[in-house]
């Protein structure tokens, strides 16, 4: 199922089609007992982020709808975040052992790994709290699917064109603001905001496709690479908070101190590389983005959609 919005089908129907597909995939994941829980939570959270990116793209069409539905999927993702975070901390340890084989050789980080592994296993266990969070997520996804029918803003092609143009420009504006803040203050929150904007822009480019004023495929690849750098920075920030909450003992003290030293060493390089790439990627001003996408949507609305996409849109638009 294509995630691309085709102007020839009208924005409301196209948005509902794309959103239904992502929410439906989240439900499939959450209700599949054959999948490992860690994978279910990780993949579900990615789907929910994609739903929120699509919502942000059409925000200006219905502000109340956006606020209500964005809160739904945001809260849903938060409810299942704890277990996923516990798994991500182990993945962070794995990465540091690969990147710094000499200082982490032997059992240098072993005491820390054993604590984090026990925490992850407890979080992913068959417990009532996680079962309830998953059941609630399935229920909320069902309600969200029902609420998609409420998104039916009427308007002309010109009205439709202005909506994704505004949504894409707003995401670029958020990214540029985060870049400026991160360059000036260097706070973890600023880099986290930049990561969210980069991921949202990456997803929205999948929706608007060639309407973007430039080559989309290489831009998405560059955004994915940037997102991975920012993801490593986010992992360091999460690990730092976890270590801060730990009480160092004779067994864990050396491992915690080593991890802090290695994180500080890597963080500096990641921040510099992330800011350099982000500054180049988001050089275009939001106003220019808005104008270009608006014009491209209007032009594309006059062209017939591919037959395959047309059949699917008619079947799923509702």
N, C-alpha and C positions, 0 to 999 in steps of 0.2 A: 504494500500500500504506500503510495507516494505521500510524502509529508509536505510537498510543495503546494502552495496556494496558487490556484489558477484564476486570474482575474476574470476570465470569460464565464466562470460559474457563479460569480458574485461572492463577496467576502463573507457574509454570514454563513452560507451553506458550506463554504470551504473551511472556515474556522471550525465549525461543528464537526465536520468530517475528520479533520486532523486531531482535534481534541479527543473525540470518541476513540480514535485508534490508540492514542497513547494511554488513556485511562483504561481502556479495555485490556491492553497489554499488562498494565499494573495489576489488574484483577487476576489475570491468568497466572502471573507470577505468584501472587499472594495465596492462591488457592491450589497450587501445584505441590502436592506432598512429596513428590519425588526429588525435588530440588533441595540442596543444602540450605539451611536457614540463612547463613551468611550471604550466599549468592542472592537469595530472594530479596533480602533487605537492601543490598547494594543496588541491584538492578531496578527494584521498585523505586528507590529514591531518585535514580536517574530519570525514570519515566515521569515522576512527579515534577522534577525540575523542567522537563520538556513541556509539560502542560503549562507550568507557570510562565515559561518563556513565550508560549503562544498567547496566553492571556495578556501578557504585557504588550505584545504586538498589536492587539486590538483594544487596548485599554481606553483610548479616547472615544471609542464608540459607545461605551456604557460604563461609566466610572463605578457605579454601584455594583454592577455585575462583576467587574474586575475585583473590587475590594473583597466582596463576599467569597468569590470562588478562589481567589489567590490565597485568602486566609485558610480556606478549607484544605488546600493541598500543602500549604506551608505547615500547618499544624499537624497534618497527617505525617509528613516527613519527619517532623520533630519527635513525634511519638515513637517512631521506630529507629531513631538515630542512635540511641545509646548502645545497642548491640552492634551496630555497624561501626561506630567509633572504636569500640573495643577491638574489633578485628583489624581496623586500620592501624592501630598502634603496633600490632605485631608486624604488619606489612612495613611500617616505618623502620622498625628494628632490622628487618630483613634487608631493606635498602641500604641502611648504614653499614651493615656488615659486608655487603657487596662493594660499597664505595670506599670503605676504609678497612681492607682486609688485615693489615698489619696490627693496628692498635686494637682491633676487636677480635684478634685470633684467640684460639682456645675458648675459655668460658668467660671472657672479659665482660660480656653483657648478659651472661647466663642468669644471674640472680634477678636482673630486671625482667628478662624474658619470662621466667617462671611465674613472677607475680602477674604480669600482663596476660599471660596465657590462662592462668586460673580465672582472672577477671573476665576474659573473653568467653571461656567455656561456661561460666556461670550465666553470663548475659544471653548466650545462645541456647541455653538449656531449655528443655520443655517445661517452662514455668508459666504460671497463670497470667502474670503481668504481660509477658510478650505475646502469649496466645490472645489475650484480650486486645492488645494494641493492633495485632494483625486483623482480628475480626472486626474491630472498629474501622480499620482502614478499608476493608472490603465494603463495609456498609457505607462509609462516606464516599467511596468511589461510585457506588450505585446511585447515591443521591446526587453526586456531581454529574453523572451521565444524564439523569433526569433534568437537572437544572440547565443543561446545555440548550434545551429547547427554548429557554427564556432569552437566549441571545439571538435576537432577530431585528437588529437595527435596520430601519428602512432607509433607502437613499439611492442616489444615482451613482453612476460609475465614478464621477468626480468625488462624491462623498466617500465611496469605498476606497479610492486611491489615497485619500488624505489620512486614513486610519493607520494602515501599516507603515506609511511614510513617517507618521508621527511616532509610532511605536519603535521603529528601528532607530530613528534619530534620538529618541529619549535614552535608549540603551547606549548609544555612542556617547551621549552627553554624560551619562553616569560613569562610563569607563574613563573619559577624559578627566572628570573631576577626581576620580580615585587615583589616577596617575599623578595628578598635581599634588594631592594630599600625601601620597606615598613618597614622592620625591622630596617633599618638604619635611614631613615629620617622621617618615619611616616606621609608622606604627603597624603592628600586625593587623589591626582592624582595617587599615587602608588597603593593604594587600589582599585581605579577604574580600573587601568590597570590589576590588579590581577583578579578582577571580570570578566572582559571581557575574559581573558585567561581561567578562570574556566568554563565559559559558553560555550566558543568555544570548549574546550576539552570535556565537557559533550556531546555536540552535535556530535562531531567527533567520540566519542566512539559508538554512535548509528550507525554511518555509517560503522565503521570497525569491530564492534562486537567482536567476539572471536579471531580476529587477535591480539588484545591487549594482551601483556604478563602478564596475571593475570585474576582474576575474574572480569568480566565487570559489572554485575548487582549491586553488593555491592559497587563497585567504583562509579558508576553513582549515587547511592543513597547518598553516602558520598559527592560527588561533588554538588549534588542538595542542600544538607543541608548547605554546605559551601557557595554556591551561595546565599542562603537566608540570611546568616549572612552578606555577603559582600553587598547584596542588601540593607539591613538595614543601613549599613554604608554609602552607596551611597545616600540613602534617607536623612540621616542626613546632608550630605554635600550639597545636593540640597536645603534643608530647610534652612540651615545656610546662603547660598547665597541669598535666598529669603528674609530672615529676615534682612540681611545686607542692602538690597535695600529699606526696609521699613523705614519710618520716624515714630518713636514712638510718640504717642499722649497720652493724659491723659487716653483715653479709652483703648488703645492697649499696653501701656508701660509695665504694670505688666505681661500681657500674653506673650509678647515677651521675657521679662527677665526670666520668668519661663521656657519657652520652651528652651532657651539657656542653662539654668542650667541643665535641665533634659537630654538634648542631650549630654552635656559634661560628665555627669555621666554615660550614657549608652555607649558612644563611646569608652571609655577606655576598657571596658569589651569585646565589639565586636571586637576590634582590636586584643586584646590578643588571644581570642578564634579563630579568623580567621587565624592568623599567625600560631598558633599551628597546626591546622588541615591542612592548606595548606602545611606546611613544611613536614608533614608525607605523604600527598598524592602525592607530587611531589619529592619524594626522588630519584626516578630513573633518571639517567642522560639521556639527549636527545640522545646521541650516542647509548646507549643500547636500547632505544625505537625504534630508526630507524632500527637497526640491527634485532630486534625481529619481527617487523611488516613486514619487507622486506621478511624474511624467511617464515613467516606464510602465506603471500599472495601467494608466489610461491607454497607452499605446497597445499593451498586451491584451486589454479587454476587447479590442476590436479584432483580434485574431482568434480563429477557432482553436479549441483545446484539442489535445491528442485524443483520439477515439477511446483509448483504454481508460484514460483519466476521466473522460466524460461519463463512461458507463459506471465507473466506481463512484463518482460524485453523485450521480443520480440515485444510486442504490443506497448510499450512506448519508446523504445530506439531511434527510428527514424534513 
